[in-house]
Amino acid sequence: MQVKKFSTRVKVITAAAAVALAGFGTAGVVSAAAQPPAQQPAAVTEKATTTSTHLTIDAATDAARAALDAAEKEGQRVTVAVVDRNGNTIVTLRGDGAGPQSYESAVRKAYTAVSWNAPTSELVKRLESAPTLKDIPGTLFLAGGVPVTADDAPIAGIGVAGAPSGDLDEKFAQAGAAELG
């Protein structure tokens, strides 16, 4: 076995390269450690925030179930939607045999009721003096939506769609709201 001997020149170049690499690694660590600490999130005062009340998923489900049960007792095939204060759907129950249009209609009625804190049957009457209300995206001005309130503030909406009349839809939505006490 032969041992290969390196020239002094090769040894110097190799040593210089090793020192340079070690220096770059150290410079990176020092550079990273020299960064200023991350900014702490800004704390806001109590005056800058608000607290709102929301239905629990269990309460929303109970309300939807009560509305669907009321409809089924009268032989109606409906969909029930419960939305939160911001119009986001919490729960939707589509009854057996409910029409395909009933899903979106129930959600939109619930959204409309919570948005104006009024039953959609009352809001239909407002269209006479403000017909462009119906142009607001996501709304549906047909009877069948009711708001749910806490301390006189809207916290949710219940919408029902699929019965042969909006009056029936709203009756079932009211049964859902009554479940919440």
Secondary structure, DSSP 8 states (H G I E B T S, - for coil): -------HHHHHHHHHHHHHHHHHHHHHHHHHHTS----------GGG--------HHHHHHHHHHHHHHHHHTT---EEEEEETTS-EEEEEE-TT--THHHHHHHHHHHHHHHHTS-HHHHHHHTTT-GGGGGSTT---SS-EEEEEETTEEEEEEEEE-SSSHHHHHHHHHHHHHHT-
